[in-house]
Amino acid sequence: MSKSPLKKEYDLIILGGGCSGLQLANQIIWKTNEDSTIVPNLKILIIESREHYVNDKTWCFWDDGTSHYNNWSYSNWQKWSFSSNIKSSEIVHRSNKYKYFYLKSIDFYDKSIKLIMENKNFSIKLGTWVENVENEEGGFLIKTKDATFFSKKIVDCRYQTPKNVRDPIWQIFYGYEIDFENSSYSKDLVGLMNKIRYDDSGIFFHYILPISERTLLLQVTYIGKQFFLPEKLKSEVIFNISKLQKSAWNILRTESGILLQSGEFDKMSISNSLRGGSNWGALRPSTGYAFSRIYQWSSDTADLLLGRKKPKKNKTVQKIQNFMDEVFLIVLKNY
């Protein structure tokens, strides 16, 4: 997909047009439009291997109303629940400041592509695999099957499958988005970690997202040291949906995945490049949530590329989060 003939020389090439690559492109466009002091003269290309986008993911995030993506969201909630060890009950939390937003991945893809295609400085090339990247004087040579591109800077957001991981903590999930006629589950309450149980390797819990009055997403999630395929959780998903939904229900789509929340493995790294995505710190180690962290990373990286000053971060809050993440992982690995 391209809106104009592709030129071979660019100021910036973004490798990978997934969540990180597209969020970075969106931030560059938004900041350029909102700040009259920025001269929008960068020529930017996005190279993505997939030929088209589908509704393959559920992205959720907490926000106080300041994110650009609030208006793109499909639903939001102010109440969420967790399992309690007190008589198998659940604890419900409510916030008047923060909401839990649900963004369909296809809406994110479609709106991002529209934003990019309407900007004269951007081009995007789908269905294209990067075969090689070489450092060259003044920049990089990026080779694909059909062309060679030169760029002064690159940001590598491509995903690398973890192999031979050292000290891993995995998040593995499987679920269905369903429609139904009647439901006993409250449409105003997100079940973040319901029906928690554990074994020697980690914890299991149910994630319930009441998307609308007649649609719901239920996932069974595992976080722990053991690796297995998500389909292992399929029977539990079917059993619990049938238990939750007394009336007939239909599967709209399946969502499953494997995330490396914590652990080290050898990754391919291009010298002098910028990097982003789940391989490079996008996932929060304790939860696997990534969208908000990518939002902050893409904003900071866009500022860097546009020559803007970075805003000061709240280091105290970040230290507390890092400490809590570390405690959670220690408990998972040792108890």
Secondary structure by P-SEA (a helix, b strand, c coil): cccccccccccbbbccccaaaaaaaaaaaaaaaaccccccccbbbbbbccccccccbbbbbbbcccccccccccccccbbbbbbccccbbbbbbbcccccccccaaaaaaaaaaaaaacccbbbbcccccccccccccbbbbbcccbbbbbcbbbbccccccccccbbbbbbbccccccccccccccccccccccccccccbbbbbbbbcccccbbbbbbbbbcccccccccaaaaaaaaaaaacccbbbbccccccccccbbbbbbbbbccccccccccccccccccccaaaaaaaaaaaaaaaacccccccaaaaaaaaaaaaaaaaaaaacc
